[in-house]
């Protein structure tokens, strides 16, 4: 039979957790395929436990460009390859290579009451 103290203990634990809504951790990437991050000697978080932000993933980004290329000559010496420049204008899509690499240090935030961790960004030694 449950004691009267059990619900009180549970409420106390929940109150403590509510007072600490964010738990930050530092980790080190030990594998990228599959992604694994080691937080301490025993704790290794696998890909299914991790939520990645754009700061730690490859992604595409649209940017607006407005510049002129440099004068460069080349080719076979034909007139079409003579030194020239031209405008490079408009909205262009660029691929940003930003995925994590083995050995990088990262900052993680534990999702409250869960077994998921948000990988916020890379960190560098001070």
Backbone as JSON, one array per atom type, in Angstrom:
{
  "sequence": "XXXXXXXXXXXXXXXXXXXXXXXXXXXXXXXXXXXXXXXXXXXXXXXXXXXXXXXXXXXXXXXXXXXXXXXXXXXXXXXXXXXXXXXXXXXXXXXXXXXXXXXXXXXXXXXXXXXXXXXXXXXXXX",
  "N": [[0.85, -1.18, 0.0], [0.65, 2.18, -0.95], [2.38, 4.81, 0.67], [1.49, 7.84, 2.46], [3.54, 9.58, 2.23], [4.71, 9.22, -0.27], [3.37, 10.69, -2.49], [4.01, 13.24, -1.61], [6.8, 13.26, -1.67], [7.18, 12.96, -4.43], [6.03, 15.35, -5.35], [7.84, 17.13, -4.23], [10.2, 16.51, -5.62], [9.41, 17.23, -8.22], [9.07, 19.97, -7.84], [11.69, 20.78, -7.37], [12.84, 20.16, -9.85], [11.37, 21.94, -11.46], [12.44, 24.32, -10.66], [14.84, 24.31, -11.93], [14.87, 24.72, -14.92], [16.52, 24.45, -17.15], [19.23, 22.49, -18.08], [22.53, 22.61, -18.64], [25.11, 21.12, -20.56], [28.42, 20.02, -21.37], [29.99, 18.51, -24.14], [31.73, 16.08, -26.2], [32.22, 15.39, -29.58], [32.28, 12.15, -30.65], [31.76, 10.47, -32.72], [30.53, 10.7, -36.06], [28.9, 9.39, -37.82], [27.15, 6.86, -37.01], [25.94, 9.83, -35.32], [27.46, 10.56, -32.25], [27.79, 11.76, -28.99], [29.92, 12.37, -26.35], [29.57, 12.95, -22.94], [30.54, 12.54, -20.37], [32.73, 10.1, -18.79], [31.02, 7.89, -18.73], [28.58, 8.63, -19.91], [27.23, 8.62, -23.01], [25.67, 10.06, -25.68], [23.4, 9.13, -28.13], [22.44, 9.44, -31.62], [19.62, 9.32, -31.74], [18.87, 10.52, -29.4], [19.47, 13.14, -29.66], [18.84, 16.51, -30.56], [19.35, 18.56, -33.2], [20.55, 21.83, -33.83], [20.57, 24.44, -36.34], [23.05, 25.5, -36.17], [24.84, 23.43, -36.03], [24.68, 21.81, -38.23], [24.77, 20.89, -41.74], [23.52, 23.12, -44.2], [21.35, 24.87, -46.52], [21.38, 28.22, -47.78], [19.78, 31.14, -48.82], [21.08, 33.97, -50.42], [21.56, 37.41, -51.2], [23.4, 38.74, -53.81], [25.69, 41.16, -55.13], [27.94, 42.05, -57.05], [30.95, 42.51, -59.03], [32.76, 40.38, -61.16], [36.28, 39.45, -61.12], [38.82, 40.68, -63.38], [40.02, 38.35, -65.53], [42.13, 36.4, -67.52], [42.39, 33.66, -69.8], [42.3, 30.28, -70.97], [42.42, 29.3, -74.41], [43.5, 31.43, -75.73], [41.79, 32.46, -77.51], [39.43, 34.98, -78.56], [37.05, 34.87, -77.07], [37.93, 34.04, -74.65], [39.32, 36.13, -73.63], [40.56, 38.59, -71.31], [38.12, 39.69, -69.03], [35.25, 41.02, -67.27], [32.24, 40.55, -65.37], [28.9, 41.24, -64.19], [27.67, 39.92, -61.14], [24.8, 39.12, -59.93], [21.82, 39.2, -57.88], [19.58, 36.85, -56.27], [20.97, 34.09, -54.73], [21.56, 30.63, -54.04], [23.38, 29.15, -51.48], [25.43, 26.55, -50.2], [26.06, 25.66, -46.94], [28.65, 24.34, -45.21], [28.51, 22.95, -42.32], [28.36, 20.89, -40.54], [28.9, 18.8, -37.66], [32.14, 17.68, -36.51], [34.34, 14.97, -35.7], [35.82, 15.18, -32.52], [35.19, 17.81, -31.95], [34.07, 20.17, -29.51], [30.99, 20.59, -27.82], [28.01, 22.39, -26.83], [25.29, 21.42, -24.93], [21.79, 21.27, -24.18], [19.65, 19.95, -21.85], [16.48, 18.61, -22.41], [13.77, 19.4, -20.44], [12.74, 17.02, -18.06], [13.21, 14.95, -19.77], [14.79, 12.61, -22.06], [16.14, 13.73, -24.07], [18.41, 15.84, -25.84], [19.37, 19.06, -26.74], [21.58, 20.06, -29.15], [23.3, 22.81, -29.0], [25.46, 24.48, -29.94], [28.87, 24.75, -31.15], [31.69, 24.86, -28.93], [34.62, 26.51, -27.82], [37.83, 26.04, -26.37], [38.76, 28.18, -23.65]],
  "CA": [[0.0, 0.0, 0.0], [1.47, 3.39, -0.99], [2.3, 5.65, 1.86], [1.13, 9.24, 2.25], [4.78, 10.3, 1.94], [5.08, 9.08, -1.69], [2.99, 11.85, -3.3], [4.73, 14.42, -1.12], [8.15, 13.15, -2.21], [7.07, 13.2, -5.86], [5.79, 16.79, -5.51], [9.09, 17.82, -3.89], [11.12, 16.31, -6.74], [8.92, 18.05, -9.33], [9.33, 21.37, -7.5], [13.12, 21.01, -7.58], [13.03, 20.17, -11.3], [10.78, 23.16, -12.0], [13.35, 25.4, -10.33], [16.0, 24.19, -12.81], [14.28, 24.35, -16.19], [17.53, 24.16, -18.17], [20.44, 21.85, -17.6], [23.51, 22.71, -19.7], [26.18, 20.14, -20.5], [29.44, 20.1, -22.41], [30.3, 17.19, -24.65], [32.7, 15.97, -27.28], [31.77, 14.52, -30.66], [33.17, 10.98, -30.78], [31.42, 9.81, -33.98], [29.59, 11.51, -36.84], [27.98, 8.53, -38.56], [26.09, 7.71, -36.47], [26.38, 10.87, -34.4], [27.54, 10.23, -30.83], [28.45, 12.81, -28.2], [30.28, 11.9, -25.01], [29.48, 14.03, -21.96], [31.52, 12.15, -19.37], [33.25, 8.77, -19.11], [29.95, 6.89, -18.86], [27.42, 9.11, -20.65], [27.38, 8.84, -24.44], [24.34, 10.28, -26.23], [23.31, 8.7, -29.52], [21.7, 10.3, -32.55], [18.18, 9.35, -31.44], [18.67, 11.34, -28.21], [19.96, 14.49, -29.94], [18.12, 17.45, -31.42], [20.41, 19.42, -33.73], [20.2, 23.16, -34.32], [21.22, 24.76, -37.61], [24.45, 25.84, -35.89], [25.7, 22.24, -36.05], [24.29, 20.98, -39.36], [24.9, 21.47, -43.08], [22.24, 23.68, -44.63], [21.38, 25.81, -47.64], [20.96, 29.56, -47.42], [19.65, 32.09, -49.92], [21.72, 35.25, -50.17], [21.53, 38.35, -52.32], [24.76, 39.17, -54.17], [25.76, 42.29, -56.05], [29.33, 42.44, -57.26], [31.49, 42.27, -60.36], [33.86, 39.42, -61.12], [37.61, 40.0, -61.41], [39.33, 40.51, -64.75], [40.9, 37.18, -65.64], [42.25, 35.85, -68.87], [42.7, 32.24, -69.74], [41.84, 29.51, -72.11], [43.3, 29.02, -75.55], [43.92, 32.66, -76.38], [40.71, 32.95, -78.37], [38.81, 36.22, -78.1], [36.01, 34.59, -76.07], [38.59, 33.8, -73.37], [40.09, 37.33, -73.29], [40.29, 39.16, -69.98], [36.84, 40.39, -68.96], [34.53, 40.86, -66.01], [30.8, 40.65, -65.54], [28.15, 41.4, -62.94], [27.14, 38.72, -60.48], [23.71, 39.79, -59.24], [20.58, 38.51, -57.59], [19.43, 35.92, -55.15], [21.67, 32.84, -55.02], [21.53, 29.65, -52.97], [24.7, 28.67, -51.1], [25.44, 25.42, -49.28], [26.94, 25.94, -45.8], [29.21, 23.1, -44.63], [28.58, 23.3, -40.9], [28.11, 19.69, -39.74], [29.88, 18.51, -36.61], [33.27, 16.81, -36.83], [34.88, 14.25, -34.55], [36.75, 15.95, -31.71], [34.66, 19.13, -31.6], [33.39, 20.33, -28.24], [29.67, 21.16, -28.05], [27.17, 22.76, -25.69], [23.99, 20.77, -25.02], [20.79, 21.6, -23.18], [18.74, 18.82, -21.63], [15.07, 18.94, -22.45], [13.27, 19.12, -19.1], [12.06, 15.75, -17.81], [13.32, 14.06, -20.91], [16.05, 11.97, -22.41], [16.57, 14.38, -25.3], [19.38, 16.9, -25.62], [19.52, 19.97, -27.87], [22.97, 20.45, -29.39], [23.13, 24.24, -29.27], [26.53, 25.05, -30.77], [30.23, 24.38, -30.82], [32.37, 25.72, -27.97], [36.05, 26.46, -27.98], [38.51, 26.26, -25.08], [39.08, 29.59, -23.34]],
  "C": [[0.89, 1.24, 0.0], [1.28, 4.23, 0.26], [1.92, 7.07, 1.48], [2.37, 10.05, 1.86], [5.15, 10.25, 0.46], [4.63, 10.26, -2.55], [3.71, 13.13, -2.88], [6.16, 14.43, -1.67], [8.15, 13.49, -3.7], [6.88, 14.69, -6.13], [7.07, 17.58, -5.22], [10.09, 17.7, -5.03], [10.7, 17.17, -7.93], [9.18, 19.53, -9.07], [10.8, 21.7, -7.72], [13.41, 21.08, -9.08], [12.51, 21.45, -11.93], [11.68, 24.36, -11.73], [14.6, 25.39, -11.19], [15.51, 23.8, -14.21], [15.29, 24.0, -17.28], [18.76, 23.56, -17.49], [21.42, 21.85, -18.76], [24.64, 21.72, -19.46], [27.19, 20.44, -21.6], [29.76, 18.68, -22.85], [31.31, 17.27, -25.77], [32.17, 14.99, -28.31], [32.77, 13.38, -30.81], [32.88, 10.18, -32.05], [30.42, 10.7, -34.72], [28.59, 10.65, -37.61], [28.0, 7.12, -37.98], [26.66, 8.73, -35.49], [26.34, 10.39, -32.97], [28.33, 11.32, -30.13], [28.68, 12.27, -26.8], [30.32, 13.09, -24.05], [30.44, 13.76, -20.8], [31.95, 10.72, -19.68], [32.16, 7.74, -19.38], [28.83, 7.33, -19.79], [27.79, 9.42, -22.1], [25.97, 8.93, -25.02], [24.35, 9.95, -27.72], [22.42, 9.64, -30.31], [20.21, 10.41, -32.2], [17.85, 10.2, -30.21], [18.96, 12.82, -28.46], [19.04, 15.25, -30.88], [19.16, 18.47, -31.89], [19.85, 20.77, -34.18], [20.93, 23.4, -35.64], [22.69, 25.1, -37.4], [25.38, 24.65, -36.03], [25.33, 21.28, -37.18], [24.66, 21.68, -40.68], [23.53, 22.02, -43.46], [22.44, 24.57, -45.85], [20.83, 27.15, -47.18], [20.88, 30.41, -48.67], [20.29, 33.4, -49.5], [21.58, 36.12, -51.41], [22.95, 38.83, -52.56], [24.67, 40.3, -55.17], [27.22, 42.71, -56.16], [29.75, 42.09, -58.69], [32.67, 41.33, -60.23], [35.17, 40.11, -61.46], [37.94, 39.82, -62.88], [40.3, 39.34, -64.74], [40.96, 36.76, -67.09], [42.57, 34.37, -68.74], [42.21, 31.55, -70.98], [42.88, 29.42, -73.19], [43.83, 30.27, -76.24], [42.88, 33.2, -77.34], [40.06, 34.17, -77.74], [37.78, 35.97, -77.0], [36.61, 34.33, -74.68], [39.42, 35.01, -72.92], [39.67, 37.84, -71.92], [38.99, 39.95, -70.0], [36.28, 40.27, -67.54], [33.05, 40.97, -66.32], [30.14, 40.76, -64.17], [27.67, 40.05, -62.45], [26.07, 39.24, -59.53], [22.59, 38.83, -58.9], [20.63, 37.59, -56.39], [20.04, 34.58, -55.55], [21.56, 31.93, -53.8], [22.95, 29.13, -52.74], [24.54, 27.51, -50.12], [26.47, 25.71, -48.2], [27.36, 24.61, -45.19], [29.46, 23.36, -43.15], [28.35, 22.1, -39.98], [29.24, 19.48, -38.72], [30.96, 17.56, -37.12], [33.75, 16.15, -35.55], [35.91, 15.13, -33.84], [36.24, 17.32, -31.3], [33.94, 19.08, -30.26], [32.06, 21.03, -28.51], [28.99, 21.5, -26.73], [25.8, 22.15, -25.93], [23.09, 21.28, -23.92], [19.86, 20.4, -23.07], [17.31, 19.33, -21.69], [14.47, 18.49, -21.13], [12.46, 17.84, -19.05], [12.2, 14.77, -18.95], [14.69, 13.46, -21.07], [16.54, 12.5, -23.74], [17.49, 15.54, -24.94], [19.49, 17.74, -26.88], [20.99, 20.33, -27.98], [22.92, 21.89, -29.89], [24.18, 24.76, -30.24], [27.85, 24.43, -30.38], [30.73, 25.33, -29.72], [33.86, 25.5, -28.15], [36.71, 26.71, -26.64], [38.88, 27.71, -24.89], [40.58, 29.79, -23.33]]
}
